[in-house]
Amino acid sequence: MRIGWPLIGAGREGVTPALSLAVCGFGLVGQRHAEAALHVPDVDVVAAVEPSEERRATAEVMGIACHATLGDLFASHSIDGLIVATPTHMHVEQAMVSIGRGCPVLVEKPISTSVRDADDLVTAAAARDVPVLVGHHRRHNPLIQRSHDAITSGAIGDIRAVQATCWFYKPDQYFDVAPWRKQPGAGPVSVNLIHDIDLIRYLCGEVVSVFAQASPSARGYANEDVAAAVLTLENGAIATISVSDSIVAPWSWEMTSREYPVYPQISQSCYMIGGSHGALSIPDLRIWAHTEGERDWWTPMSATVLDTEASDPLVNQIKHFRDVIRKDATPLVSAIEGLRTLQVIEAIQTSAATGRPVQLKAMAAFDVPEVAQ
């Protein structure tokens, strides 16, 4: 299969036709989605929406028809699914257009700039029974799937504590080429920590309260460059998490997971999950337990490394989107999941700004409907 080319044999008797996808926003992330689709059978990226002439030229070189607006796209193509990879403030409006046409959507994270707007999207998707997936792609990484399986099988017992670290140093150029990254709301809490929060929710349980602190950017920008939070989970466990884009350190998902080769890879872990019968470090997938079966701090400990096979989570996510469109699967990260992760991020930002703890149930003054699957 090639982007923009029909699958050989598609439409023949006994052969499932290829699904036609479109990408809204053909910047770095949109291009990565299109490239990932190259490796997914029965999927063709046939069109893109992109106002930038330079990016439109990139799409055309890849054999993808390009349009200036979503209206033009839907007027020119019959597509089976839309990938929204535009700036966050555009996500809800563009996803709503697709929902209104009954077209399934994969929208990049964060699902929205605010919980209230995200709730409008969740409500619309439920009312029209249109699947909406959110691009928290790390859930599709085999490392995370293997960790989830181990935790849910009871391999470390009941979760009691979680420690997560998200430290790295972004160069000045990162901010200079995109000045919006220096503004409020574009700090590492909303841009980076949201990934780690989503994984804490997925692996360890829902967050019910948050107490957070943040420090202003040492470079003089209008956002934070370091923040930390204590999260109380529904199951009684306590999670501590910190993030900074101004610390030189190896302890982040980017540098330890081998997920994206543009980052140097270091043999460390960034998450530690402590249970009543053992502890799991991620992404090295080591389960630590007492060797003689006695839970006793005087008894020796040893580590067992969980086995797993590596694969690209973005490719896995496109495969999953394909299966959801065909009704062969339900969304792993639905719109309601994206909303709940964003709710924790908003709680962290609110707590850091006020110096007070935030109860998440009290924070949502509206009912969040479950999406019918």
N, C-alpha and C positions, 0 to 999 in steps of 0.2 A: 504494500500500500504506500502511496505517496500523497502528500498534501495536495488537495485540489484535483487528484486523479481518481476516477472511479475504480473501485475494487474489481479486479478481473473476476468475472463469473457472477458479479452481483446481479440479482434480479432473475437468475436462472431458476428453474424449478428445483426446489430442495436446497437452495443456497440463500442464506439470509442476506438481504440487501445491506449495503454499508449505510451507517448513519451519517447524516450531514450535520456538521457542527460549524458554528461561527464564533469568532473571538471579537469581543468588543473591547478595544484598547490594545494596540499592538506595540506596546513598549516592551521592556525587558521581560516582564512577567508574562504578558500575552504571547510573546515569541516563544518562551519556554513551554507554555501550554501547547502551542502549535507543534513544536519540535517533539514533545512527549507523545503527541497523537500519532506521529510517524511510526511508533512502535506498538500501536494498538490495532489489532485486527478489526476489520469491519467498521472503521471510523475514518471519515474524511473531513478535514477542515477545508471548507469550500469558500468561506468568505470572512471578511474582517470589517470592523468599523473603526476608522482611524482618521482624524482630521490632519495630522502631521504629514506633510508631503514626503519627508525622509522615511518615515515609518511605512507609509503607503507603498513606497518604492521597494522596501524590504519585503513586504507582503507579496507584492506582484512578482518579485524574483522567485519567491517560494511557490508561485502558482496559485496564489490566493486572490480572488476578486476583492477589491476594497471599495468601501462606501463611506460617505461622510457622516451619515446619521443612521440610527437604528431604523427609522422609517424607510429609508432607502433600502436597507438590507432586507427587511421583511417584504418590501414591494418587489424585490428582484429575486428572492430565493425562498424556497420552502425548506426550512431547516428543522432538524430534530432536537437540537439543544444549543443553548447559548452559554459561552464562557465570558463572564464579566471581569475584566482585568484592568479597569480604569482607576483613577484616584478614588479614595474611599468615599468622598462626599458625593460621588456620582452613582454609587452602587445601588441604592434603593430605587432611585428614579429609573435607571436602566433595567434593573431586574423586574420592576413593575410592568414595564412595556412588554417584556417577554411573557410574564405571567398572564397579562391581559390577552395575549394571543395563544395561551395554552401551551407555551413552549417551555420545557424544563430548563433550569438555570443552574450553572455552577458559578457562584460569585466569590471572588477573592476575599480573604480576610483583611481587615475586620468586616463583618457583614454590613456595618454602617458606622457613621460617626457618633450615633447616639442610640441608646436603648429604645427610646420612644419611636424613632424612625424604623428601627429594626422590628419592633412590634407590629408596625403597620405592614411591613413586608411579610412577616409570619402570618398575620391575619388574612392578607390577600391570597397567599399561597394556599392556606387551608380552605378558604372559601371557594377557590377555583380548582382545588385538588391537583395543583401543579407542583411537582417535586422541585425543591430548592436545596442545593447542596452548598456548603461553605468551604472555602479552600484552606482549611486547616490540614494541610497535606501530610504533616508529620504522623497523623493517626494511621496513614497508609504505609508507613515505613515498617518493614518486617521486624525491626528492633522493637518498635512500640507494640506491634501485634503480639510478639512473643512475650513481652513484658506483661501485657494485659492478660494473656492466657495463663501465665504463671501466677499472677496475683489472684485472678478469679478462681483458680483451682485450689487456692489455699496454700501455695508453696511457701509463703512467708507468714502465714497466719493472719491475724487481724492487723490492719494497718494502724499504727499508733503515731507515727511522725513522718514528715516528708521534708527534705531539704533540697532546694533547687538553686542553682547559680547560673547567671546569665551575664558574664563579664567579658568585655572585649574593648578594643580601642578603634573607633572610627576616625580616619584621618580628616584633616581640615577640608580636603578636597571634596569629601563626601557631602559636606554641608554647602560648600561654595557653589557646586554645580546645580544644586537644587535648594535655593534659599528658604523655601517653605519648611525645610527640615529644621530650621532654627526657631520656628514659631511655636507658640503654645499648642499642645495636643500632638506634636510631632516628635516628642521625646521617646526614649527607649521603652517607657511603660506601654504606650499604645502601639508603637512600631514593632518592638521585639518581644516584650514580656507576654504579650497576648498568646504567642505560641506555647510558652511554658505553662501559662495558666490553663490553656485548653488541655494540655496533657495531664496536668494535675487532676483536673475534673474527670478526664477519661479513665485514668489509671486508679485514682484514689477516692473519688467521690465528690459530691456537690459541696460547694463553699456556702456557708451560712453567715459568716461574719468576717470582717476585714478590719485590720488596723495597720495603717501605712504611714511612712514618712518619706519625704523626697528632699533633695538638695538642689538649689539652682545650678545651672550649667557653669562650670569653672571657666568656660571660654566666653562667657558673657551672653550666651543665647537666651531666648525668652522661655525656654523649657527646662526641664530637669535633665541632669546627666547621671544621677544615681538615685535609686529608690529601693526601699525594702518594705516587705509586708509580712504580717503574721495572719494566716488564714485558719479559721476554725471550720473543719469539715463536718458534714452532717452525721458522719459515723463517730464523731468525737475526736478524730485525729487532728493534730496541729501541723500545719505546713509553714515553713519559713522560706522566703524567696527574696532574692535581691537581683537587681539589674543595673548595669552601667555601660555606657558607650564611651567612657573615658578612663578605663582601667586596662592596663596591659596584663593579660592573664589568659590561661588556656582553658578555663572552665566555662564553656558554653556549648550548646548543642552544635553550633556551626563548626567548631574546631574539634569536636570529639566523635561525631556521628558518621563521618565519611559520606554524608548525604549529598554534598554539593562540592565538587572538586576545586572550585575557585578559592576555597578556604584551606589553609594549611591544616593538616590532620595530626592530632596529638593523642597519645594513648592515655587519656584521662577520662573521668566521668563527670557529668554535671548534675545528675539527680541521684539522691539516695533516699530509698523508701524503707522505713523501719517497721517490721512487724513483730508480732508476739512470738513467732517461731523462727524468724530469720530476717535478713535484710537484703535488699536488691539494689545494686548500683547500675545506672544506665548512662551511656549506651554500651558499656562493656559486658552487660548481662551476667554479672557475678552474683550468685546467691550465697550469702554467708550464713553459716549455722554451726552449732557446736557439734564436734565430730562424734561424740558418744551419745548424742541424743538428749543429754541432760542440759536444760536451760539454766546454766550456772556460769557466772563470770570467771570462775576458776577453771572451767573446762575448756580445753583447746578448741579453736575454731578452724574451719577450712572453707574454701570457696568452690562452688560448682559453676562452671560456665555453661549457660544455656546455648544450645545450638540454634542457628537460624541461617537462612540464605539471603544474601543481599539482593535488593532490586530497587529500582528508582520509584520513590513514592509518588512523583508526579505522573509517571506512566500508570502506576497502580490506581491513582485517582481518576484518570481518564477512563480506564477500564471499568472502574466502579460506576462512573457517570453513564457510560454506555449501558451497563447492566440495569441501572435505575431507570433509564429512558425506556428500556425494553421490558420493564416491570419484572425483571429477574432478581432484583435486590431492592432493599429499602435503604435510604440514605444513611451512611455511617455518621456523617456530620450534617445534619439537617439544619434548616433555618433556625429552629428553636435551639439547637445546640450552639450555633453561632451567636444567637442572642444571649444565651446564658453565660457564655465566655465573655462577651462584651460587658455584661452586667457586672462581672467581677472586676474588670478593668475600670469601669466607671466608679465602682466602690473604692478601689485603690486610689484613684485620682481625687475622689471626694474626701476620703479620709486624710490623705496627705495635705490637702488644701485647708481642712478644718482642724486637723489635729485630734479628731475624734474617731472612735470606731464606728463602722457602718454595718448595720444588720441588713442583709440582702433582701429578706422577705419584706422588711419595712420600706426598703428603698423603692420597690416596684409598687407604685400606687395604682396599677392597672393589672388586670388579669392577663396572663400570658397563655394563650390557648395552645394545647397540644396539637401538633400537625397530624392529621389522619394519614396513616401509612397503609 
